[in-house]
Amino acid sequence: MPDVLKNDRFLRALRLEPTDTTPIWVMRQAGRYLPEYRATRERAGSFMGLAQQPEFACEVTLQPLDRFDLDAAILFSDILTVPDAMGLGLSFAEGEGPQFARPLRSKADIDKLAVPDMDGELRYVMDAVRLIRKELRGRVPLIGFSGSPWTLACYMVEGRGSKDFATLKAMCWNEPKLAHQLLDTLAQAVAAYLIAQAAAGAQALMIFDTWGGLLGPGPFREFSLRTMAQIVAALKADAASRELPVVLFSKGAGQHLAALADTGCAGLGVDWTIDLADARAAVGGRVALQGNLDPAILRAAPAVVRREARMVLDSYGNHPGHIFNLGHGITPEVQPEQVKILVDEVHQYGRTLRGGRR
Ligand code: CP3
C-alpha cells in the first residue's frame, strides 16, 4: 500500500533539497518523559513486553507525534534486540539499564553466534514496522534503526552498561582476531536486520554508534567505522534498501565526520560538542547533518530553550540538509511541555531562516 507522504521535510533534508522549514525529531522521543508512555509500559508489563508486542510498539511510536509537530517517527524498539535474538537473554532491571543473562565470555561463545532469523526471532520488529507504517497513514516518514556492531559488541562482551566498556577494548588489544570475528558477524546481522526493516516499510535507516567515541582515532577506524562502511555498502547493494537514506551517529566522534561521510551515508548525527558550522565545513556539505542541542538544555527555562535552539539553527545557517535533533536521547526528567516549546521554535525560526522557501 504505497501511501502518499504528507510531510516529506525529513527525507528532503536527507537528499539536501530545500525545505520550507527545518525538520525536527527527537532521539528517544517515545520514552519515559511522557506519562502516556509510562502508562502503556505499565500495561505491557515491561520494556521488552512493549517492544515485542507490535500493537504496544505501534501505540508508543505514535504518542509523541500526537503531542508534538514532529517531522519523523522512529520505530519503537531497542538496539539490544539483535543480541537478544542471538541468544544473550536481554532484560531491563528497573532503574538499572540493560543486562544480558549470557554475555560473551570466551571464543567458544563468539564461535557459536549466528545471524538471527529476521522472520523468526526478530519477526516482532518487522511486524511492528508494518503496523506502524499502516497506522501512520503517510503523516511522516518512519525511521528504522540498529546499533552499530561496535556498540552492540560493547554491551555483549560487558554484559551490561559501563562507563568505558574496557572488557571489549581489552579484547581488541589482546585478541584482535576474535574482536574482528565478533564485529564481522555483527555487521552481517545488522545489515540483514536493516534490510528486513526496509522490506517491511522503513523509509530511512539509522545506525546508533553510541560508544564509537570511546575509541582513539586508529581503533575507531578499525573497530567502528570499518563495519559501518561495510553495512552501508550492503544496504546499497540490496533492492529493498538501496533507495533508503542512511544516517550514522557516532557519539563523541566529531573529529571523524569526514571519514564517516565517505561511507556513502546520506546523513550524520552530530552531538553537541561540535559547532554545526564546523561540522558542515568538515563534510563539505556532502551529507545532511542531524543535531545537535545538548539534551540538558531541555531542563532550562523556556526562553533559554528557544534561544539555544535558534543558536543551533544559526550555526547551520540557511543551507539545505539540516535536521534538528538533540545531540543524544531525551532524558526522563524533561517536562513534555519543553519539547513542544522546542519543536515549535525550530519550525518557526527555521521558516524565517529559510525565508519560507520550498
Ligand atoms: O528513539 C526512540 O524513541 C526509539 C526507541 C529507542 C529506544 N532505544 C527505546 C528505549 C531507540 C532508538 C533506542 C536506542 C538505544 N538503546 C541506544 C542507542 C541510542 C542511545 O541512546 O545512545 C542504546 C545505547 C540503547 C541501549 C539501552 N536501552 C539503554 C542503555 C537503556 C537504558 C537507559 C535508560 O534510559 O534507562 C535502554 C532502555 C530503553 N530503550 C528505554 C527506551 C524508551 C527506557 C526503558 C524503559 O522504558 O524502562
Residues whose N, C-alpha, C, O or C-beta is under 5 A from the ligand:
A	BS01	CP3	V26 M27 R28 Q29 A30 G31 R32 F47 I74 L75 F76 S77 D78 I79 G97 P98 F208 T210 G329
